[in-house]
Amino acid sequence: MNQKVREGRLAPRTIQYMHSVLRAALNQALRWRMVHYNAAAMVSAPRGTRREALALAPEEARRLLDAARGDRLEALYSVALALGLRQGEALGLMWSDIDLDVGMLRVRRASQRIPHQGTQLVETKTARSRRTLVMPPTVINALRAHRARQATERLAAGKRWIDLDLVFPSDRGTLADGPNVTHRFHKLLQRAGLPPMRFHGLRHACASLLLVQGVHPRVVMETLGHSQISLTMNTYSHVLPVLQREAADRMEAVLTANS
């Protein structure tokens, strides 16, 4: 551990992963009586500094959607921003997962790039990740327009179209390539005059906007598919000062109501 830290070529988080793997392997070896003790359990992995989640302000979120108007992936950006889906979850959506009349969307699987096997659909990692979300009208309208646009693409592709029922496929109906989607997203940010950010930033923006609007953290946790509410609050701790100010204002209103 010390050697890896001294070399300085790996991030602390990567060294933490290495430590976890070693500790798990040696625990199994201990159960099989192949070793007398777990040396990795006696070592502390380096602590990394938590990066503050970048998020869009409400005005920036509206500017992004305005810049995306008419884009082939306009609905994808709306879904990721309004519902906080991970990129893989959004690219793994099927039309059978969506009820536009009722306004519900189910997350059941994700698109994932697997080494030497290409991009595949996989089950979500945890039971919490499998969730049903209520869509706001903006997202419903964007998906309706997207479905009509996709029908036109399907006719243009003809026999080259591979029907996998995907909501956000490639121009041939197959699973979209994540890096290509990210590249298009970066170009969209430039058009909107917004600073560079990862596609995952749309998920962070969703959580931050919900919390600032007073949505209960438990609801935000369920929306994002987090396993614990502590994960939600620790990740978005930068929103707490805003919430604390609102709480203080409400308390002041209660205490001074009679006067």
C-alpha positions in Angstrom: 0.0 0.0 0.0 2.8 2.4 0.9 4.6 1.6 -2.3 1.6 2.4 -4.4 1.0 5.6 -2.6 4.7 6.6 -3.1 4.6 5.9 -6.8 1.7 8.3 -7.1 0.4 6.7 -10.3 -2.9 5.4 -8.9 -5.8 7.3 -7.3 -6.5 6.5 -3.7 -9.8 5.0 -4.7 -8.0 2.5 -7.0 -5.7 1.5 -4.1 -8.8 1.1 -1.9 -10.2 -1.3 -4.5 -7.0 -3.3 -4.5 -7.0 -3.5 -0.8 -10.7 -4.7 -0.8 -9.9 -7.5 -3.3 -6.8 -8.6 -1.3 -8.7 -8.6 2.0 -11.6 -10.7 0.5 -9.2 -13.2 -1.1 -7.2 -13.6 2.1 -10.4 -14.0 4.1 -11.4 -16.9 1.9 -7.8 -18.3 2.3 -8.3 -18.0 6.0 -11.5 -20.0 5.9 -9.7 -22.7 3.9 -6.9 -22.7 6.4 -4.3 -21.8 3.8 -3.0 -18.9 5.8 -2.8 -18.2 9.6 -4.1 -14.6 9.5 -5.4 -12.0 7.1 -2.5 -9.6 6.6 -4.7 -7.2 4.5 -7.1 -6.8 7.4 -4.3 -5.3 9.5 -3.6 -2.6 6.9 -5.5 0.7 6.4 -6.0 1.7 2.8 -5.3 5.4 1.9 -8.2 7.7 2.2 -9.2 9.6 -0.8 -10.8 13.0 -0.9 -14.5 13.0 -1.9 -15.1 15.0 -5.0 -18.1 17.4 -4.7 -20.8 16.3 -7.1 -21.1 18.9 -9.9 -24.6 19.9 -10.5 -26.6 22.3 -12.7 -28.5 25.3 -11.4 -32.2 25.4 -12.4 -31.4 28.1 -15.1 -28.6 26.0 -16.4 -30.8 22.9 -16.6 -33.4 24.8 -18.6 -30.6 26.2 -20.9 -29.3 22.6 -21.5 -32.8 21.3 -22.5 -33.3 24.4 -24.8 -30.0 23.7 -26.5 -31.0 20.0 -26.9 -34.3 20.8 -28.6 -34.6 19.0 -31.9 -31.5 16.8 -31.1 -31.7 13.1 -31.8 -31.1 12.4 -28.1 -33.2 15.2 -26.7 -35.4 12.8 -24.8 -32.4 11.0 -23.4 -31.1 14.2 -21.8 -34.6 14.9 -20.4 -34.9 11.4 -18.9 -31.4 11.6 -17.3 -31.9 15.1 -15.9 -35.5 14.7 -14.6 -35.3 11.1 -13.3 -31.6 10.8 -12.4 -31.0 7.7 -14.5 -27.4 6.5 -14.9 -26.3 6.5 -18.6 -26.3 2.7 -18.7 -29.8 2.6 -17.2 -31.1 5.1 -19.8 -29.5 3.3 -22.7 -30.9 0.0 -21.5 -34.5 1.2 -21.4 -37.1 -0.6 -23.6 -40.4 0.8 -24.7 -42.0 -2.1 -22.8 -40.6 -0.4 -19.6 -42.5 2.8 -20.3 -46.2 3.6 -20.1 -46.7 7.1 -21.6 -50.4 7.1 -20.9 -50.0 6.5 -17.2 -46.6 8.4 -17.0 -44.6 5.6 -15.4 -41.1 4.3 -16.2 -39.5 1.1 -14.9 -35.7 0.6 -14.5 -34.9 -3.1 -14.8 -31.7 -3.4 -16.8 -28.7 -1.4 -18.0 -26.4 -1.3 -21.0 -22.9 -2.2 -20.0 -19.6 -2.5 -21.9 -18.0 -5.9 -21.1 -14.3 -6.4 -22.0 -13.8 -8.6 -25.0 -17.6 -9.1 -25.4 -18.8 -5.7 -26.4 -21.9 -3.8 -25.1 -24.6 -6.0 -23.6 -27.8 -5.6 -21.6 -27.4 -6.7 -17.9 -29.6 -6.8 -14.9 -29.2 -3.8 -12.6 -26.6 -4.3 -9.9 -28.9 -4.2 -6.8 -32.6 -4.6 -6.0 -32.7 -0.9 -5.1 -31.6 -0.1 -8.6 -34.7 -1.8 -10.0 -37.3 0.9 -9.5 -40.5 2.4 -10.9 -40.6 6.2 -11.4 -43.3 8.8 -12.2 -42.4 10.9 -15.2 -43.1 14.7 -15.3 -45.1 15.9 -18.3 -42.0 17.4 -19.9 -40.4 13.9 -20.1 -43.6 12.3 -21.4 -43.8 14.8 -24.2 -40.2 14.4 -25.1 -40.6 10.6 -25.2 -43.6 10.9 -27.4 -41.7 13.1 -29.9 -38.7 10.7 -29.7 -40.9 7.7 -30.5 -42.2 9.4 -33.6 -38.6 10.4 -34.6 -37.5 6.8 -34.1 -40.2 5.5 -36.4 -38.9 7.7 -39.1 -35.3 6.4 -38.5 -36.6 2.9 -38.6 -38.2 3.4 -42.0 -35.0 5.0 -43.3 -32.9 2.1 -42.1 -35.1 -0.5 -43.7 -33.7 -4.0 -43.4 -30.6 -2.7 -41.6 -32.8 -1.9 -38.5 -32.5 -4.5 -35.7 -35.6 -4.3 -33.5 -34.5 -4.7 -29.8 -37.4 -2.5 -28.5 -34.8 -0.1 -27.2 -35.8 3.5 -26.4 -32.4 5.0 -27.1 -30.7 2.7 -29.6 -28.1 3.4 -32.3 -29.3 4.5 -35.8 -29.7 0.8 -36.6 -31.7 -0.2 -33.5 -28.8 -1.8 -31.7 -27.4 -0.9 -28.3 -26.0 2.7 -28.4 -22.3 3.2 -27.6 -21.8 4.9 -24.3 -18.6 6.9 -25.2 -20.3 8.2 -28.4 -23.3 9.3 -26.3 -20.9 11.1 -23.9 -19.2 12.7 -26.9 -22.5 14.1 -28.2 -23.3 15.3 -24.7 -20.1 17.3 -24.4 -20.9 19.0 -27.7 -24.3 19.8 -26.4 -22.7 21.5 -23.3 -20.6 23.6 -25.6 -23.7 24.7 -27.6 -25.5 25.6 -24.3 -22.5 27.5 -23.1 -22.1 25.3 -20.0 -18.9 24.1 -18.4 -17.6 20.6 -19.1 -19.1 17.8 -17.1 -19.6 14.0 -17.2 -22.9 12.6 -18.4 -23.3 11.4 -14.8 -23.6 15.1 -13.9 -27.2 15.0 -15.1 -27.9 12.5 -12.4 -26.2 14.7 -9.8 -28.2 17.7 -11.1 -31.5 15.7 -10.7 -30.7 15.0 -7.0 -29.6 18.5 -6.2 -32.6 20.1 -7.9 -35.0 17.8 -6.0 -33.4 18.5 -2.7 -33.3 22.2 -3.2 -37.0 22.1 -4.1 -37.7 20.5 -0.7 -38.3 17.0 -1.8 -37.7 14.6 1.1 -34.3 12.9 1.0 -36.0 9.5 1.2 -37.9 10.2 -2.0 -34.6 11.3 -3.7 -32.9 8.1 -2.5 -35.7 6.0 -4.1 -35.6 8.0 -7.3 -31.8 7.5 -7.7 -31.9 3.9 -6.6 -29.4 4.4 -3.7 -29.1 1.6 -1.2 -29.0 3.8 1.8 -30.2 7.3 2.6 -26.8 8.1 4.1 -25.3 7.6 0.6 -27.7 10.2 -0.8 -27.0 12.8 1.9 -23.2 12.3 1.9 -23.0 12.6 -1.9 -25.1 15.8 -1.9 -23.9 17.4 1.3 -23.2 20.6 -0.7 -27.0 21.1 -0.8 -27.3 21.1 3.0 -26.5 24.8 3.5 -29.5 25.7 1.3 -31.7 23.3 3.1 -30.5 24.6 6.5 -31.2 28.2 5.5 -34.8 27.2 4.5 -35.2 25.3 7.7 -34.0 28.3 9.7 -36.4 30.6 7.8 -39.4 28.3 8.5 -38.5 28.1 12.2 -38.3 31.9 12.3 -41.8 32.1 10.7 -43.1 29.7 13.4 -41.5 31.6 16.3 -42.6 35.0 15.2 -46.1 34.1 13.9 -48.0 35.9 16.7 -45.8 39.1 16.5 
